[in-house]
Amino acid sequence: MKDLILTPTGLRVGNNVFPCTVGKNGVSNLKREGDGKSPVGKHEIVGILYRPDRLARPRRWALPIRPRDIWSDDIEDPNYNLMGTSTSLFKHERLFRSDTLYDLLIITNWNWPYAVKGRGSAIFIHSWRKKVCPTEGCIALSKNNLLRVAKFIDFGSRLIIPETLNAHQRWPSRLGYGLLQN
């Protein structure tokens, strides 16, 4: 299986290790909505979304992000942790953004499709803002490495965040949040 494994030095993708960032508060086996942590576990890859106005379709099974697409992260929303369209009265993230953060999104099955409210919404693999900028719990990579990951994985591959990382965290650190060395 073509798994992605988070290590103290980056995201292992086949024989490569790519620098990445994690949640601003490290990793945890007790993930909660808004805690800024990346959840420990084996998270199946269940989809890829991409901006067709900015990227070619990275995989045959990737779906386009449309201008009104959102992802609910409001525990009061009946569609919590699901993709929808804007006009929602609930808190959500716009997937069609002016920046490049979500031009390519790899979706995991964290707390999906039958979400436990408050356990945390989507854990994506997406582009980073900057090399040392942490996420709200997702895994972030450079745009080029993210595209390499998208071409490497298969539907059903897993993002593995080992329990040992929780015990031996090096982030957030004084060196900058995330996994910096490679």
C-alpha positions in Angstrom: 0.0 0.0 0.0 1.2 3.5 -0.8 1.0 5.0 2.7 2.2 8.4 3.9 4.0 8.3 7.2 4.6 11.3 9.4 8.1 11.2 10.9 10.1 13.7 13.1 11.9 14.7 9.9 8.9 15.1 7.6 6.3 13.1 5.6 7.7 9.9 4.2 6.3 9.3 0.7 7.8 6.1 -0.8 11.5 6.5 -0.6 11.4 10.3 -0.1 10.9 12.4 3.0 9.3 15.8 2.4 9.5 18.7 4.8 6.0 19.4 6.2 4.2 21.3 8.9 1.6 20.0 11.3 -1.0 21.5 13.7 0.2 24.5 15.6 -0.2 22.6 18.9 1.5 19.4 17.6 -0.1 15.9 17.4 -2.5 14.3 19.8 -4.6 11.2 20.3 -7.3 13.5 21.8 -8.2 15.7 18.9 -11.0 18.3 19.4 -12.5 20.9 17.1 -10.3 24.0 17.1 -7.5 22.6 19.2 -4.8 23.1 16.5 -3.6 19.5 16.8 -3.0 16.8 14.2 -4.7 13.6 15.2 -2.7 10.4 15.8 -3.9 7.4 13.8 -4.2 5.8 10.4 -6.3 8.1 8.2 -7.5 6.7 4.9 -7.2 8.9 1.8 -10.8 9.3 0.6 -10.5 12.0 -2.0 -8.6 14.8 -3.8 -10.0 18.2 -4.7 -8.3 20.7 -7.0 -8.8 24.1 -8.5 -9.3 23.4 -12.3 -8.6 27.1 -13.1 -5.1 26.8 -11.5 -4.1 23.1 -11.9 -4.5 20.2 -14.3 -6.4 17.3 -12.8 -3.8 15.5 -10.7 -5.5 12.1 -10.7 -8.5 10.6 -12.6 -10.4 10.4 -9.3 -9.8 14.0 -8.3 -12.8 16.3 -8.2 -12.9 20.0 -9.0 -13.4 22.7 -6.4 -16.2 25.1 -7.5 -16.5 28.8 -6.4 -19.2 28.1 -3.8 -17.7 25.0 -2.2 -17.2 25.0 1.5 -16.4 22.6 4.3 -18.4 22.8 7.5 -16.5 23.1 10.8 -19.4 24.2 13.0 -20.5 21.6 15.5 -24.0 23.1 15.4 -24.3 22.4 11.6 -26.3 19.3 10.7 -23.7 18.9 7.9 -20.7 19.2 10.3 -17.5 18.0 8.7 -19.0 17.7 5.2 -18.5 19.5 2.0 -21.3 21.8 0.9 -22.0 25.0 -0.9 -21.9 28.6 0.4 -25.0 30.3 1.8 -24.6 28.2 4.9 -25.5 30.1 8.0 -23.0 28.0 9.9 -19.2 28.5 10.4 -17.2 26.9 7.5 -14.1 27.1 5.4 -14.3 28.3 1.8 -12.5 25.8 -0.4 -12.3 28.1 -3.4 -9.8 30.7 -2.0 -7.9 33.7 -3.4 -4.6 32.3 -2.0 -3.1 28.9 -3.1 -3.6 27.1 0.2 -6.4 24.9 -1.1 -5.6 24.7 -4.8 -5.0 21.0 -4.2 -6.6 19.2 -1.2 -6.1 15.6 -0.2 -8.9 14.5 2.0 -8.6 12.0 4.8 -11.4 10.1 6.6 -10.7 11.8 10.0 -14.1 12.0 11.7 -15.8 11.4 8.3 -18.3 10.6 6.9 -20.2 10.1 10.2 -18.8 12.9 12.3 -18.8 12.9 16.0 -19.5 16.6 16.8 -16.6 18.3 18.5 -14.1 15.6 17.6 -12.6 17.8 14.9 -13.4 18.5 11.3 -11.5 17.6 8.2 -7.8 16.8 8.3 -6.5 17.7 4.8 -3.1 17.5 3.3 -2.6 20.8 1.5 -0.1 23.5 0.5 1.7 25.4 3.3 1.6 29.1 3.7 5.3 29.2 4.4 7.7 26.4 5.4 7.5 27.2 9.1 3.9 28.2 9.3 1.8 25.6 11.3 -1.8 24.5 10.4 -5.0 24.2 12.4 -4.4 20.4 12.4 -3.8 19.5 8.8 -0.5 18.4 7.2 1.0 21.0 4.9 3.7 20.7 2.2 5.3 22.8 -0.5 3.1 23.0 -3.6 5.6 20.9 -5.6 5.8 18.2 -3.0 2.0 18.2 -2.5 1.6 17.5 -6.2 4.2 14.6 -6.0 2.2 13.2 -3.0 -1.1 13.4 -5.1 0.5 11.5 -7.9 2.0 8.9 -5.5 -1.1 7.9 -3.5 -4.0 5.8 -4.4 -7.6 6.0 -3.2 -7.4 4.2 0.1 -3.8 5.0 0.9 -3.3 6.1 4.5 -1.8 9.0 6.2 -0.2 7.5 9.3 0.5 9.8 12.3 2.2 7.5 14.8 1.5 7.6 18.5 5.2 7.8 19.2 5.2 11.3 17.7 2.8 12.4 20.4 5.3 11.3 23.1 8.4 12.7 21.4 7.1 15.9 19.8 9.6 18.4 18.5 6.8 20.8 17.6 5.7 23.4 18.2 9.3 24.3 18.8 11.4 27.4 19.2 12.9 26.6 15.8 9.5 27.3 14.2 6.4 25.2 14.1 6.5 21.9 12.3 9.0 19.6 10.7 11.8 21.6 9.3 14.8 19.5 8.7 15.3 17.2 5.7 
